[in-house]
Amino acid sequence: MFTGIIAEQGHVLSVERDGDASATVRLHAPGTTEGLALGGSIAVNGVCLTATEINGKEFSVDVMGETLVRSTIGELVPGDAVNLERCVPAGGRLDGHVVQGHVDGVGVLLEREPQGNWERLRFGVPANLARYIAEKGSIAIDGVSLTVTAVSAAAEQSPWFEVGLIPTTLAETGLGAKSTGSRVNLEVDVLAKYTERLLAFNTMAPATVDGGTR
């Protein structure tokens, strides 16, 4: 589990792809590799991946086809900066929100507008994810935990949402360098997804257990 608080920006050193089936990404990240063990979990731009090789200040991760399709990891090239977060230890502070590192889809930066020392960003969101995003709710964008400040109407044909970035977020994460048209990984609040799933079962006929009804 992660919290969406980025610890470091690493840089992609190489990407070796086996078509659309898989890829191996090697990254340089001095802070992230400190104390990192093989098999350790790392969120790379919000995607939970496993360290498969560690060499000094560098580490590698293997990426399967599902992840390449569902996220922007497959678009990385050498030199790209990425947001990194180690998994939160038991008893650690939950400074952001509960982030699983399971990307739900990809959004597109539509607008960014300076607001004094902070910025307003508007992202287009896939229609199937819009229902999970609520004003003042939480969302992870490229692994960064943010509060949703505005959302489009439910009937909007091209749904969107907005967030505000403070100077620290602009400086310490890759979101500060995103330009209009940039694609980002989105993870909606897991509580919303579980609520929808539970409600779907509540509309079904009662299940029977050992001849009885529950």
VOMARVO-42735 format. One record per residue: residue in three letters; y, x, z of N, C-alpha, C in turn. Coordinates in Angstrom, 2 decimals, always signed. Layout:
- residu_n.yy_n.xx_n.zz_ca.yy_ca.xx_ca.zz_c.yy_c.xx_c.zz
- ala_Y_X_Z_Y_X_Z_Y_X_Z .
...
This chain:
- residu_n.yy_n.xx_n.zz_ca.yy_ca.xx_ca.zz_c.yy_c.xx_c.zz
- met_-1.19_+0.83_+0.00_+0.00_+0.00_+0.00_+1.25_+0.87_+0.00 .
- phe_+2.31_+0.35_-0.63_+3.57_+1.08_-0.72_+4.69_+0.17_-0.20 .
- thr_+5.88_+0.75_-0.10_+7.02_-0.02_+0.40_+8.15_-0.14_-0.61 .
- gly_+8.07_+0.59_-1.72_+9.14_+0.54_-2.70_+10.31_+1.43_-2.37 .
- ile_+10.12_+2.37_-1.44_+11.16_+3.34_-1.10_+10.79_+4.66_-1.77 .
- ile_+11.52_+5.02_-2.81_+11.18_+6.19_-3.61_+11.46_+7.47_-2.82 .
- ala_+10.46_+8.37_-2.79_+10.61_+9.61_-2.04_+11.11_+10.75_-2.91 .
- glu_+10.81_+10.68_-4.20_+11.13_+11.81_-5.08_+11.05_+11.36_-6.53 .
- gln_+11.85_+12.02_-7.38_+11.68_+11.88_-8.82_+10.92_+13.10_-9.34 .
- gly_+9.76_+12.86_-9.92_+9.00_+13.92_-10.53_+9.26_+13.96_-12.02 .
- his_+8.65_+14.94_-12.71_+8.83_+15.07_-14.15_+7.48_+15.23_-14.83 .
- val_+7.33_+14.56_-15.95_+6.09_+14.63_-16.72_+5.99_+15.98_-17.41 .
- leu_+4.86_+16.66_-17.22_+4.62_+17.94_-17.87_+3.80_+17.77_-19.14 .
- ser_+2.82_+16.89_-19.11_+2.00_+16.67_-20.28_+1.32_+15.30_-20.21 .
- val_+0.97_+14.78_-21.37_+0.23_+13.52_-21.48_-0.88_+13.73_-22.50 .
- glu_-2.11_+13.57_-22.07_-3.26_+13.67_-22.97_-3.90_+12.29_-23.08 .
- arg_-3.87_+11.73_-24.30_-4.36_+10.36_-24.49_-5.66_+10.35_-25.29 .
- asp_-6.52_+9.43_-24.91_-7.73_+9.14_-25.67_-7.53_+7.78_-26.31 .
- gly_-6.65_+7.74_-27.32_-6.31_+6.47_-27.96_-5.71_+5.51_-26.95 .
- asp_-6.19_+4.26_-26.98_-5.74_+3.25_-26.03_-6.70_+3.12_-24.86 .
- ala_-7.73_+3.96_-24.83_-8.76_+3.82_-23.80_-8.35_+4.42_-22.47 .
- ser_-7.67_+5.57_-22.50_-7.31_+6.23_-21.25_-6.32_+7.34_-21.53 .
- ala_-5.80_+7.92_-20.46_-4.87_+9.04_-20.58_-4.89_+9.84_-19.29 .
- thr_-4.53_+11.11_-19.40_-4.34_+11.97_-18.23_-2.90_+12.45_-18.26 .
- val_-2.19_+12.23_-17.16_-0.78_+12.61_-17.07_-0.65_+13.68_-16.00 .
- arg_+0.02_+14.77_-16.34_+0.27_+15.85_-15.39_+1.75_+15.87_-15.05 .
- leu_+2.07_+15.96_-13.75_+3.44_+15.86_-13.29_+3.82_+17.01_-12.36 .
- his_+5.09_+17.33_-12.35_+5.65_+18.31_-11.41_+6.40_+17.55_-10.34 .
- ala_+6.02_+17.75_-9.08_+6.62_+17.00_-7.98_+6.43_+17.76_-6.68 .
- pro_+7.33_+18.68_-6.34_+7.16_+19.53_-5.16_+7.00_+18.77_-3.85 .
- gly_+7.79_+17.72_-3.66_+7.71_+16.99_-2.40_+6.46_+16.15_-2.30 .
- thr_+6.05_+15.56_-3.41_+4.90_+14.66_-3.40_+3.60_+15.40_-3.18 .
- thr_+3.48_+16.61_-3.70_+2.23_+17.36_-3.57_+2.04_+17.95_-2.18 .
- glu_+3.10_+18.02_-1.38_+2.97_+18.58_-0.03_+2.09_+17.68_+0.82 .
- gly_+0.95_+18.19_+1.22_+0.02_+17.42_+2.04_-0.84_+16.45_+1.26 .
- leu_-0.69_+16.41_-0.06_-1.47_+15.51_-0.90_-2.89_+16.03_-1.06 .
- ala_-3.88_+15.15_-0.90_-5.28_+15.52_-1.08_-5.84_+14.85_-2.32 .
- leu_-6.87_+15.44_-2.87_-7.53_+14.82_-4.02_-7.98_+13.41_-3.65 .
- gly_-7.73_+12.48_-4.54_-8.07_+11.09_-4.26_-6.95_+10.32_-3.60 .
- gly_-5.85_+11.00_-3.27_-4.73_+10.33_-2.65_-4.02_+9.38_-3.62 .
- ser_-3.46_+8.32_-3.07_-2.78_+7.32_-3.90_-1.29_+7.63_-4.03 .
- ile_-0.79_+7.50_-5.24_+0.62_+7.75_-5.54_+1.11_+6.66_-6.47 .
- ala_+2.28_+6.10_-6.18_+2.91_+5.14_-7.09_+3.79_+5.92_-8.06 .
- val_+3.45_+5.85_-9.34_+4.22_+6.51_-10.40_+4.93_+5.43_-11.19 .
- asn_+6.26_+5.37_-11.05_+7.04_+4.27_-11.64_+6.44_+2.92_-11.25 .
- gly_+5.97_+2.85_-10.01_+5.47_+1.58_-9.49_+4.01_+1.31_-9.75 .
- val_+3.31_+2.22_-10.43_+1.89_+2.03_-10.73_+1.05_+2.86_-9.77 .
- cys_+0.16_+2.22_-9.05_-0.70_+2.94_-8.11_-1.74_+3.74_-8.88 .
- leu_-1.72_+5.07_-8.73_-2.64_+5.97_-9.41_-3.24_+6.94_-8.40 .
- thr_-4.32_+7.59_-8.80_-5.06_+8.48_-7.91_-4.90_+9.93_-8.37 .
- ala_-4.61_+10.80_-7.42_-4.49_+12.23_-7.74_-5.88_+12.79_-8.05 .
- thr_-6.07_+13.25_-9.28_-7.38_+13.76_-9.70_-7.41_+15.28_-9.75 .
- glu_-6.24_+15.90_-9.74_-6.15_+17.36_-9.72_-4.83_+17.76_-9.10 .
- ile_-4.84_+18.78_-8.26_-3.63_+19.27_-7.60_-3.57_+20.77_-7.78 .
- asn_-2.44_+21.26_-8.24_-2.28_+22.69_-8.47_-0.86_+23.08_-8.06 .
- gly_-0.72_+23.52_-6.81_+0.60_+23.90_-6.30_+1.54_+22.70_-6.26 .
- lys_+2.60_+22.77_-7.03_+3.61_+21.71_-7.07_+3.35_+20.71_-8.19 .
- glu_+2.16_+20.78_-8.77_+1.81_+19.88_-9.86_+0.58_+19.05_-9.48 .
- phe_+0.48_+17.86_-10.05_-0.72_+17.05_-9.86_-0.98_+16.24_-11.13 .
- ser_-2.22_+15.81_-11.28_-2.61_+15.01_-12.44_-3.17_+13.68_-11.99 .
- val_-3.03_+12.67_-12.85_-3.60_+11.35_-12.61_-4.29_+10.89_-13.88 .
- asp_-5.37_+10.12_-13.72_-6.04_+9.50_-14.85_-5.61_+8.05_-14.94 .
- val_-5.35_+7.59_-16.16_-4.84_+6.23_-16.38_-5.80_+5.50_-17.31 .
- met_-6.29_+4.35_-16.89_-7.23_+3.60_-17.73_-6.48_+2.68_-18.70 .
- gly_-7.22_+2.14_-19.65_-6.63_+1.34_-20.70_-5.85_+0.14_-20.21 .
- glu_-6.36_-0.55_-19.19_-5.66_-1.72_-18.64_-4.26_-1.35_-18.18 .
- thr_-4.13_-0.20_-17.54_-2.83_+0.25_-17.05_-1.91_+0.62_-18.21 .
- leu_-2.46_+1.22_-19.24_-1.65_+1.58_-20.42_-1.09_+0.33_-21.08 .
- val_-1.86_-0.74_-21.11_-1.43_-1.98_-21.74_-0.43_-2.73_-20.88 .
- arg_-0.68_-2.74_-19.56_+0.09_-3.60_-18.66_+1.40_-2.97_-18.20 .
- ser_+1.56_-1.66_-18.34_+2.73_-0.98_-17.80_+3.36_-0.06_-18.84 .
- thr_+4.40_+0.65_-18.43_+5.08_+1.60_-19.33_+4.52_+3.02_-19.20 .
- ile_+3.47_+3.20_-18.41_+2.91_+4.54_-18.23_+2.49_+5.13_-19.57 .
- gly_+1.98_+4.30_-20.46_+1.55_+4.77_-21.77_+2.68_+5.24_-22.66 .
- glu_+3.93_+4.97_-22.27_+5.09_+5.37_-23.07_+5.68_+6.70_-22.60 .
- leu_+5.13_+7.26_-21.52_+5.68_+8.52_-20.98_+5.45_+9.68_-21.94 .
- val_+6.43_+10.57_-21.97_+6.32_+11.80_-22.76_+6.79_+12.97_-21.89 .
- pro_+6.38_+14.20_-22.23_+6.82_+15.35_-21.44_+8.34_+15.40_-21.29 .
- gly_+8.78_+15.67_-20.06_+10.20_+15.73_-19.76_+10.73_+14.47_-19.10 .
- asp_+10.00_+13.35_-19.21_+10.46_+12.11_-18.59_+10.46_+12.24_-17.07 .
- ala_+11.48_+11.66_-16.44_+11.52_+11.57_-14.98_+10.82_+10.29_-14.54 .
- val_+10.12_+10.35_-13.42_+9.41_+9.19_-12.90_+9.67_+9.05_-11.40 .
- asn_+9.68_+7.80_-10.93_+9.82_+7.52_-9.51_+8.47_+7.70_-8.84 .
- leu_+8.46_+8.38_-7.69_+7.21_+8.65_-6.98_+7.29_+8.19_-5.53 .
- glu_+6.18_+7.63_-5.06_+6.06_+7.25_-3.64_+4.62_+7.43_-3.22 .
- arg_+4.42_+8.11_-2.09_+3.09_+8.20_-1.50_+2.80_+6.89_-0.77 .
- cys_+1.50_+6.59_-0.59_+1.14_+5.37_+0.13_+1.63_+5.47_+1.57 .
- val_+1.98_+4.32_+2.14_+2.53_+4.29_+3.49_+1.41_+4.51_+4.51 .
- pro_+1.60_+5.39_+5.50_+0.55_+5.61_+6.51_+0.49_+4.44_+7.49 .
- ala_-0.67_+4.28_+8.10_-0.81_+3.24_+9.13_+0.21_+3.51_+10.23 .
- gly_+0.95_+2.48_+10.59_+1.98_+2.64_+11.61_+3.31_+3.10_+11.06 .
- gly_+3.38_+3.34_+9.73_+4.64_+3.75_+9.12_+5.62_+2.60_+9.01 .
- arg_+6.88_+2.93_+8.77_+7.92_+1.91_+8.66_+7.84_+1.19_+7.31 .
- leu_+7.95_-0.12_+7.34_+7.99_-0.92_+6.12_+9.46_-1.17_+5.78 .
- asp_+10.10_-0.15_+5.21_+11.54_-0.23_+4.97_+11.89_-1.10_+3.77 .
- gly_+10.97_-1.24_+2.81_+11.24_-2.07_+1.64_+10.53_-3.41_+1.78 .
- his_+9.47_-3.61_+0.98_+8.63_-4.79_+1.14_+7.21_-4.38_+0.74 .
- val_+6.25_-5.28_+0.90_+4.86_-4.96_+0.59_+4.71_-4.81_-0.93 .
- val_+4.42_-3.59_-1.36_+4.23_-3.28_-2.78_+2.82_-2.74_-2.95 .
- gln_+2.06_-3.33_-3.85_+0.67_-2.93_-4.05_+0.51_-1.82_-5.09 .
- gly_+1.49_-1.69_-5.97_+1.33_-0.76_-7.07_+0.54_-1.36_-8.22 .
- his_+0.41_-2.69_-8.22_-0.30_-3.42_-9.27_+0.75_-4.10_-10.15 .
- val_+1.09_-3.47_-11.25_+2.16_-3.97_-12.10_+1.76_-5.28_-12.77 .
- asp_+2.65_-6.26_-12.72_+2.37_-7.58_-13.31_+2.80_-7.69_-14.76 .
- gly_+3.77_-6.90_-15.14_+4.27_-6.97_-16.52_+5.45_-6.04_-16.70 .
- val_+6.01_-6.06_-17.89_+7.12_-5.18_-18.25_+8.37_-6.01_-18.53 .
- gly_+9.48_-5.59_-17.95_+10.77_-6.24_-18.20_+11.65_-5.34_-19.04 .
- val_+12.78_-5.90_-19.49_+13.72_-5.16_-20.34_+15.12_-5.27_-19.76 .
- leu_+15.81_-4.15_-19.65_+17.17_-4.14_-19.15_+18.09_-4.77_-20.20 .
- leu_+18.72_-5.88_-19.86_+19.60_-6.60_-20.78_+21.06_-6.21_-20.62 .
- glu_+21.50_-6.04_-19.38_+22.90_-5.73_-19.10_+22.99_-4.84_-17.88 .
- arg_+24.01_-3.98_-17.84_+24.37_-3.31_-16.60_+25.89_-3.23_-16.55 .
- glu_+26.43_-3.58_-15.40_+27.88_-3.69_-15.26_+28.33_-3.06_-13.95 .
- pro_+29.22_-2.06_-13.99_+29.74_-1.47_-12.76_+30.50_-2.50_-11.93 .
- gln_+30.31_-2.41_-10.61_+31.00_-3.30_-9.67_+31.60_-2.42_-8.57 .
- gly_+32.59_-1.61_-8.92_+33.10_-0.65_-7.96_+32.12_+0.51_-7.85 .
- asn_+31.60_+0.76_-6.63_+30.68_+1.87_-6.46_+29.21_+1.45_-6.58 .
- trp_+28.95_+0.21_-6.97_+27.59_-0.24_-7.22_+27.52_-0.89_-8.59 .
- glu_+26.31_-1.22_-9.04_+26.15_-1.81_-10.36_+25.28_-3.05_-10.32 .
- arg_+25.60_-3.99_-11.20_+24.78_-5.19_-11.40_+23.93_-4.99_-12.64 .
- leu_+22.61_-5.18_-12.50_+21.69_-5.05_-13.62_+20.97_-6.38_-13.85 .
- arg_+20.90_-6.77_-15.12_+20.16_-7.97_-15.49_+18.95_-7.57_-16.34 .
- phe_+17.79_-8.10_-15.98_+16.55_-7.79_-16.68_+15.94_-9.05_-17.29 .
- gly_+15.48_-8.94_-18.52_+14.66_-10.00_-19.09_+13.27_-9.88_-18.54 .
- val_+12.63_-11.01_-18.31_+11.33_-11.02_-17.66_+10.37_-11.88_-18.48 .
- pro_+9.09_-11.50_-18.60_+8.12_-12.34_-19.30_+8.09_-13.74_-18.69 .
- ala_+7.95_-14.75_-19.54_+8.01_-16.13_-19.08_+6.96_-16.44_-18.03 .
- asn_+5.79_-15.82_-18.12_+4.72_-16.11_-17.16_+4.99_-15.52_-15.77 .
- leu_+6.00_-14.65_-15.64_+6.32_-14.08_-14.33_+7.56_-14.71_-13.70 .
- ala_+8.36_-15.39_-14.49_+9.64_-15.90_-14.01_+9.48_-16.79_-12.78 .
- arg_+8.41_-17.57_-12.73_+8.25_-18.52_-11.62_+8.03_-17.84_-10.28 .
- tyr_+7.66_-16.56_-10.29_+7.43_-15.84_-9.04_+8.68_-15.16_-8.51 .
- ile_+9.77_-15.20_-9.24_+10.98_-14.46_-8.87_+12.02_-15.43_-8.35 .
- ala_+12.45_-15.24_-7.11_+13.39_-16.16_-6.48_+14.62_-15.41_-5.99 .
- glu_+15.76_-16.08_-6.04_+16.99_-15.48_-5.52_+16.82_-15.11_-4.05 .
- lys_+17.22_-13.91_-3.71_+17.09_-13.31_-2.37_+15.66_-12.93_-2.04 .
- gly_+14.76_-13.05_-3.00_+13.40_-12.58_-2.82_+13.30_-11.10_-3.18 .
- ser_+12.12_-10.54_-3.03_+11.90_-9.12_-3.30_+11.19_-8.92_-4.63 .
- ile_+11.49_-7.79_-5.28_+10.80_-7.41_-6.50_+10.78_-5.88_-6.58 .
- ala_+9.74_-5.33_-7.19_+9.66_-3.89_-7.40_+9.90_-3.60_-8.88 .
- ile_+10.90_-2.77_-9.16_+11.23_-2.38_-10.53_+11.00_-0.89_-10.66 .
- asp_+10.03_-0.50_-11.48_+9.61_+0.90_-11.57_+9.34_+1.47_-10.19 .
- gly_+8.78_+0.62_-9.33_+8.40_+1.05_-7.99_+9.49_+0.98_-6.95 .
- val_+10.71_+0.57_-7.34_+11.84_+0.51_-6.42_+11.94_-0.90_-5.83 .
- ser_+11.89_-0.99_-4.51_+12.02_-2.28_-3.83_+13.47_-2.75_-3.89 .
- leu_+13.69_-3.93_-4.46_+15.05_-4.46_-4.60_+15.08_-5.93_-4.26 .
- thr_+16.28_-6.41_-3.92_+16.50_-7.82_-3.64_+17.07_-8.51_-4.86 .
- val_+16.47_-9.62_-5.24_+16.95_-10.39_-6.38_+18.25_-11.09_-6.00 .
- thr_+19.30_-10.89_-6.79_+20.60_-11.49_-6.47_+20.90_-12.75_-7.28 .
- ala_+20.22_-12.92_-8.40_+20.44_-14.12_-9.22_+19.24_-14.28_-10.15 .
- val_+18.96_-15.53_-10.54_+17.87_-15.82_-11.46_+18.33_-16.84_-12.48 .
- ser_+17.65_-16.89_-13.61_+17.96_-17.89_-14.63_+17.42_-19.25_-14.20 .
- ala_+17.90_-20.29_-14.84_+17.41_-21.64_-14.55_+15.95_-21.74_-14.96 .
- ala_+15.21_-22.65_-14.31_+13.78_-22.79_-14.59_+13.51_-23.15_-16.04 .
- ala_+14.44_-23.86_-16.67_+14.24_-24.30_-18.04_+14.70_-23.28_-19.08 .
- glu_+15.22_-22.15_-18.62_+15.74_-21.13_-19.54_+14.63_-20.64_-20.47 .
- gln_+14.93_-20.59_-21.77_+13.93_-20.14_-22.74_+13.68_-18.64_-22.65 .
- ser_+14.70_-17.88_-22.30_+14.58_-16.43_-22.15_+14.94_-16.08_-20.71 .
- pro_+13.97_-16.16_-19.80_+14.27_-15.97_-18.37_+14.75_-14.56_-18.05 .
- trp_+15.55_-14.47_-16.98_+16.10_-13.20_-16.53_+16.31_-13.25_-15.02 .
- phe_+16.56_-12.09_-14.45_+16.96_-12.00_-13.05_+17.90_-10.82_-12.91 .
- glu_+18.65_-10.79_-11.81_+19.60_-9.71_-11.58_+19.35_-9.05_-10.23 .
- val_+19.72_-7.77_-10.16_+19.68_-7.01_-8.91_+20.95_-6.17_-8.83 .
- gly_+21.28_-5.74_-7.62_+22.41_-4.84_-7.42_+21.92_-3.49_-6.94 .
- leu_+22.46_-2.41_-7.52_+22.05_-1.06_-7.14_+23.19_-0.35_-6.42 .
- ile_+22.91_+0.10_-5.20_+23.89_+0.85_-4.43_+23.91_+2.30_-4.92 .
- pro_+24.91_+3.08_-4.54_+25.00_+4.47_-5.03_+23.75_+5.30_-4.78 .
- thr_+23.11_+5.15_-3.62_+21.91_+5.92_-3.32_+20.80_+5.62_-4.31 .
- thr_+20.59_+4.35_-4.61_+19.56_+3.97_-5.57_+19.88_+4.48_-6.97 .
- leu_+21.15_+4.42_-7.34_+21.57_+4.94_-8.64_+21.31_+6.44_-8.76 .
- ala_+21.52_+7.15_-7.67_+21.39_+8.61_-7.71_+19.97_+9.10_-7.49 .
- glu_+19.19_+8.40_-6.68_+17.90_+8.92_-6.25_+16.70_+8.33_-6.99 .
- thr_+16.91_+7.37_-7.88_+15.81_+6.79_-8.64_+16.14_+6.82_-10.13 .
- gly_+15.13_+6.59_-10.94_+15.34_+6.60_-12.39_+16.13_+5.41_-12.90 .
- leu_+16.35_+4.40_-12.06_+17.08_+3.23_-12.52_+18.53_+3.56_-12.85 .
- gly_+19.07_+4.60_-12.23_+20.45_+4.98_-12.51_+20.67_+5.45_-13.93 .
- ala_+19.61_+5.90_-14.59_+19.74_+6.45_-15.94_+19.27_+5.48_-17.02 .
- lys_+18.81_+4.30_-16.64_+18.30_+3.35_-17.63_+19.45_+2.79_-18.48 .
- ser_+19.19_+2.66_-19.76_+20.19_+2.09_-20.67_+19.69_+0.73_-21.16 .
- thr_+20.60_-0.04_-21.72_+20.23_-1.35_-22.25_+19.09_-1.22_-23.24 .
- gly_+18.08_-2.05_-23.07_+16.89_-1.99_-23.91_+15.73_-1.24_-23.29 .
- ser_+15.99_-0.51_-22.20_+14.93_+0.22_-21.52_+13.90_-0.74_-20.94 .
- arg_+12.64_-0.35_-20.99_+11.54_-1.13_-20.45_+11.17_-0.62_-19.06 .
- val_+10.87_-1.53_-18.16_+10.56_-1.17_-16.77_+9.34_-1.93_-16.29 .
- asn_+8.64_-1.33_-15.35_+7.49_-1.98_-14.73_+7.96_-2.96_-13.66 .
- leu_+7.35_-4.14_-13.65_+7.71_-5.17_-12.68_+6.49_-5.56_-11.84 .
- glu_+6.69_-5.62_-10.53_+5.68_-6.19_-9.63_+6.37_-7.25_-8.79 .
- val_+5.95_-8.49_-8.96_+6.55_-9.58_-8.20_+5.94_-9.61_-6.80 .
- asp_+6.52_-10.42_-5.93_+6.06_-10.51_-4.55_+4.65_-11.08_-4.51 .
- val_+3.72_-10.33_-3.91_+2.33_-10.75_-3.88_+2.15_-12.07_-3.13 .
- leu_+3.03_-12.38_-2.17_+2.92_-13.63_-1.42_+3.08_-14.83_-2.34 .
- ala_+3.95_-14.71_-3.35_+4.15_-15.82_-4.28_+2.90_-16.06_-5.10 .
- lys_+2.22_-14.99_-5.51_+1.01_-15.14_-6.32_-0.11_-15.77_-5.51 .
- tyr_-0.27_-15.35_-4.26_-1.31_-15.93_-3.42_-1.02_-17.39_-3.11 .
- thr_+0.25_-17.73_-2.90_+0.61_-19.12_-2.62_+0.24_-20.01_-3.80 .
- glu_+0.55_-19.56_-5.01_+0.20_-20.35_-6.20_-1.30_-20.54_-6.31 .
- arg_-2.05_-19.47_-6.05_-3.51_-19.54_-6.15_-4.09_-20.52_-5.13 .
- leu_-3.59_-20.48_-3.90_-4.07_-21.38_-2.86_-3.75_-22.84_-3.20 .
- leu_-2.55_-23.06_-3.70_-2.16_-24.43_-4.07_-3.03_-24.96_-5.21 .
- ala_-3.42_-24.08_-6.13_-4.29_-24.50_-7.23_-5.63_-24.99_-6.70 .
- phe_-6.17_-24.33_-5.68_-7.44_-24.76_-5.12_-7.30_-26.06_-4.33 .
- asn_-6.12_-26.27_-3.75_-5.90_-27.50_-2.99_-5.91_-28.74_-3.86 .
- thr_-5.70_-28.57_-5.16_-5.69_-29.72_-6.06_-7.09_-30.05_-6.57 .
- met_-8.09_-29.21_-6.22_-9.46_-29.43_-6.66_-10.19_-30.34_-5.68 .
- ala_-11.33_-30.83_-6.11_-12.14_-31.70_-5.25_-12.63_-30.90_-4.05 .
- pro_-12.80_-31.51_-2.87_-13.28_-30.80_-1.69_-14.62_-30.15_-1.96 .
- ala_-14.79_-28.92_-1.45_-16.06_-28.21_-1.60_-17.04_-28.68_-0.55 .
- thr_-18.33_-28.62_-0.86_-19.36_-29.00_+0.09_-20.06_-27.76_+0.60 .
- val_-20.37_-27.78_+1.88_-21.06_-26.66_+2.52_-22.21_-27.24_+3.35 .
- asp_-23.47_-26.87_+3.03_-24.64_-27.34_+3.77_-24.67_-28.86_+3.86 .
- gly_-24.37_-29.50_+2.73_-24.43_-30.96_+2.71_-23.19_-31.65_+3.23 .
- gly_-22.29_-30.90_+3.84_-21.09_-31.51_+4.37_-19.91_-31.26_+3.47 .
- thr_-18.75_-31.73_+3.88_-17.53_-31.58_+3.09_-16.52_-30.81_+3.92 .
- arg_-15.80_-29.92_+3.27_-14.75_-29.21_+4.00_-13.45_-29.31_+3.20 .
